[in-house]
Amino acid sequence: MRYTDYKFHVPEEKIVRLIVNTDAKNEADDQFAIVQALLSPKFENAGMIAAHYGTRHEDSMERSFKELEVIFDKMHFPKENMIFHGAPHAIPDKTTPVVSEGAELIVREAMKDDEVEIAVQINGKTRGVVALPADVDKETALAAGKEAVVVDVASASLDDLKAAKGFAMGCPAMGAEVLEEGEMEPFVCDVEGFAAGKTIALFGSYGWGDGQWMRDWVDRMTAAGATVVNGEGVICQEAPDDAALDACKDLGKQIAAL
């Protein structure tokens, strides 16, 4: 679905297929991102996936789904084949996937024989947001002869990080340009306790603002005694472009070289 009721035309070669994963009922900023995606003439919206948002509500994914329905109704947009249920909870461990309509949508769209680029914009749980650049880091590390493990922050082992010379962390800007507060902020607080002497790569995305959340994060890690790769985090607005992906690959090479 693409909204084209404008007096200008976006060239076909500029069109991007888009899937949005959103914990829409968690914070009010997601509604703005959803509407922007739906009204952008550059995006061929392939679907919206409702995401859970931690353990505060057992039915948080369903709440996000209903919020998506409200937004579509208010915009008078068709909901059929546009809103999908995501995973109702986090993965139980690093190797056990949680199958959902949303996951199947992503795989289905990625496997399509379509020349139009597919992007996934994830406004929600940290693992989803950083999946693409994190996997790029993983591929780069493997190419360098090292094994990389990509895990959700809820499944990450602090003991493993304490034993490592370096590691990467990713988180999008949330709310008024802060780290995600349910899981990521407490995790980063724990990392500050043993960050001294570590080499840490930081990356993430934002929807609005100027990247202040990343500058604050870099300052925190530096103050804790860590060396932040390149002295700054890698950031991008919305989905990562080629420059951001290349920057993430560089992070992977530097961490793999430790």
N, C-alpha and C positions, 0 to 999 in steps of 0.2 A: 504494500500500500504506500503510495507516494502522494503527498499533497502538492498540487500544482496550481492552485488558484492565485497566481501572482501575475504581474505584468511583465515579468522577465522569465527567461528560460535558462535552465541549467543544462549545459552540453552533456550528452549521454556519456561521454568518456569520463565525466566528473562524478557520475552517480555511484553511490556506495550502498550495497545491501547492508542493512543494519538489524541486529538483534539487541534488544535492551533487556538486561537482567536487573531487577530493581526490588529492594526492600521498601516498597512505596509507603508502607504504613509506619515506618520507623522514624523518619524525619521529613520535614516539609520540603527540603530542597529537591527531593527526587521528583516531586510533581512538576517542578519547573523543567527539569531535564527531560521528563517524559513528553511534556507538551512541546518543548523545543524540537525533540526528535520527530514527533508526529507532524509538526508543521514545517519542517525543513524540506525544501524542494530538492535537496541533494540526496536525501536518504530514501531508499526503497525499503520501507520497514517490513521486515519478514516476521516479526513477532515480538511480544513483550513477555518476559518470564517473571513470575512472582517469586521473590526470594524470602527466605526466613531471615531473622535477625537475632540470632543468639537464643538464649534460654529464658528470656524475660516472659515470653508468652509461648506456650506449647503450640499454639495455632498461628504463629507469626507469619508463616508463609501464606496461609489462607487469608489472613488479614491483609496482606499485601495484594493478593489476588482480588479481593473485594474492592480494595482501593483503586486498582487498575480499572475495574468495571465502572466505578464511579466516575473516573476521569474520562473514559471513553463515552459514557452516557452523556456527561455534561458537554462534551465536544461533538456529540451526535455522530460519532464514528462507529462503524460496525465492529463488534467484538468477536464474531465468529472467525476462528482460525487466526486470531491475532493475540489472544491472551492465553498463556500456558502456565500450568503449575510447575514450580521448581521443586527442588528437594525440600522436604519438610524439616530437615535437621542437618547438622554438619555430618561429614563422613566419619564413621566410627574409628577408622585408622587410615594409615597412609596407602593401603592397598585395596580397600573395600569401597567401591563406588556406590553412590546412591542414584539409582535410575529414576528419571523423572521425565515428564513431558518436555520440559525445557531442555534437558540434556539431549533428548532425542531430536529436538528441533535444531539445536546447534550442529549435531552430527549430520542431520539430513541436509541442512543448508550448505554445510562445508563440503559435502560430497556431491553436490549438484554440478552438472556440467554447465557452468555459467561463467562467462568471462568477467562479469561484474564482481568486483572485490566484495568479500563478506567481512564485516567487522562485528565484534561483540563488545558492546558498551555495558559495563557492569557497575551499577550504583548500589553497592551493598556489601556483602561479606568480603573480607579482605582476600580470601583465596580466589574468589572469582575475579575481583578487580585486577589482581596482579598476574592472573594466569598466563596471559600472552607474553609479557616481557619476562616473567619468571621462567617460562618454558624456553624462551630464547636464551636466557642465561644458562639453563641446563644444557641445551644443545651445544653452546659454545664451550662449556666446561668439558663435555664429553669429547669434543673435537680436540681439546687440549690434553686428553688422556686422563682426565679426572672424572670421578663419579659425583654427580650433583643430585641432591634430593630436594624436591619441591613439596612443601607441606603447608597445610593450613595452620595459621598461628595457634589454633586451638589444639592441634596435634603435635606441635613442635616441642622438642625436648630441650629444656634449658641445660641439662647435663651435656647433651651433644654439643651445644653451642659453647659451653664453657671449655670443652676439650678441643674445640676447633681454633685454628689460627685466625680464620676470618669467615664471614658469611654475609649473605645479603638479606635485607628486609624490604618489603614493599607494602605500601598502604596509600590509599587515596586520601585526598582532602575531604573531610566531612564537616558538616555544619559550617561554623564560622572559621574555616580553614584550621581544623585540628585533626589529630589522628582519630580513627574510629575508637569510640570510648568504651564499648562493651568488652572487647577482647584485646585489641591491639594496644591501647594505652596501658593497661595493667602489665601486658607482656613487655613493652618497652621499658616500663619502670623496673621490672625484674632484670632486664638486660643491662640497664645502667649500673646495676650492682656489681657486674663482672666485666664490663666493657673495656676496662683499662688494658691497654696492650693489644687489643684486637683490631683487625682491619675489617671495616664494615662498609658494605655497599648499600645505598639507599635508593629507592625508586618509587614512583607512584604517579597517579594522574589527578587532575582537578577539572572541575566544570566551570568555575568562575574564580575570580581573585587573581593573584599574581604569584602564587607559590609560597606564601609566607609559612604555611604549615611545614614545608620541606626545610626552609631555612631554620625554623625553630627546632626541627628534628635533628638537623646537622649540628646545631649549636649544643643540643643536649648530649649527643653522642661524643662530641669533641670535649665537652666539659667533663664527661665521665672517663676521659682518658683514651678513647678510641681514635683510630685514624680512619677518617671517612675517605673512601676511594675518590680521588680527584678533588677532594676538599668540598664536594657538593653532591647533592642528590640528582638523579636523572628524573626529570618531570616532563609531562606532556599534558596538553589540554584535550580531554576526552580520549578517544582511541589513539594509541601510539602511531605516529607516522614513521616513515623510513628512518628519519634522523634519530628518533627516540629508540627505535629498535636497534639501530647500529650502536647507539650509546649503551644500551643494555648488553649487547654482545661484548662491548669493550669491558663492561663491569665483570662479566663472566670470565673473560680472559685474565683479568687482573686477580680475581679471587682464585682462579685455577692455578695461577702461577705462584701462590704462596707456599 
